[in-house]
């Protein structure tokens, strides 16, 4: 499995084309069957970017029907 995420980019005077940052993720995919484990994963990701009280509020009534766990390595590019 692989996927790529990139930003909007910007144009810099004197350079050809937009300047973008991107990440490519490669790995193996596995469905996370356990509901509590899915919610725990979402909380962990949320805590990285948002205050704990906000994450707890948002995830307290969360219903996640499907989640994929991946073992991956990242390739990051700033062009």
Secondary structure, 3 states (H helix, E strand, C coil): CEEEEECCCECCCCCCCCECEEEEEEEEEEECCCHHHHHHHHHHHHHHHCCHHHHHHHHCCCCCCCCEEEEEEEEEEEC
